[in-house]
Amino acid sequence: MARQERAVRTRRAVLEAAAEVFAEHGYAAATVADILARAGVTKGALYFHFDSKEALAKGVLEEQAAHYLLPQELKLQEWVDSGLTLAHRLPQDAMLRAGARLSTDLRGLEEYGTAFPLWTQFSATVLIEAQRRGEVLPHVDPKETAELMVSAFHGVQLYSQVTTGWADVEQRVCVLFRHVLPTIAAPALLSRIDITPDRGARVVAEAKRIQAPPLTVS
């Protein structure tokens, strides 16, 4: 059991180091030597879990599927919360920043793929359930809406990164939701959905307080 726990800790340390290096340098410029130095593990320990830089990138992208959310009365609120908590965590979380950078690094996409399908699937799953409950208008295509939001969110966070170093990313994502929600939500519900800029921070703080486990879509 102790050996398994060490292996889990080692794998996590390697993934977190890889995320930091990929987020800072991109896939092409990152090296396994850089990741080893950042992780503080032996080459053998790293290769036990990941046999290549490509495998490390895939491992980082797989981590994008975890969303720390709390169940809400409205599924649409959970959908909004997924975006606002992501916006809140992005500037502080190297794993998320690496996922965003790797997903648009054209020099590496053919080797390791992108996190966009994971993010899209998660978003569509929540929207499908919201539509089943009557929260989303009948004519709305959940998958189409999810794809739109994933692409729009990425553009918004990238614009925020370039202009303010993510200082205003939560505010900008709120603006995105304010424009999209009226086109997909049942009108009677709009006033009940919280899209204030500090919503993401409050949800993350509460999830940590009660130690809510991540919701993962595979």
Secondary structure, DSSP 8 states (H G I E B T S, - for coil): -HHHHHHHHHHHHHHHHHHHHHHHHHHHH--HHHHHHHHT--HHHHHHH-SSHHHHHHHHHHGGGEE-----SSHHHHHHHHHHHHHHHTTT-HHHHHHHHHTT-TTTHHHH--SHHHHHHHHHHHHHHHHHTT-B-TT--HHHHHHHHHHHHHHHHHHHHHHHTTTTHHHHHHHHHHHHHHHHB-GGGGGG----TTHHHHHHHHHHHTT---EE--
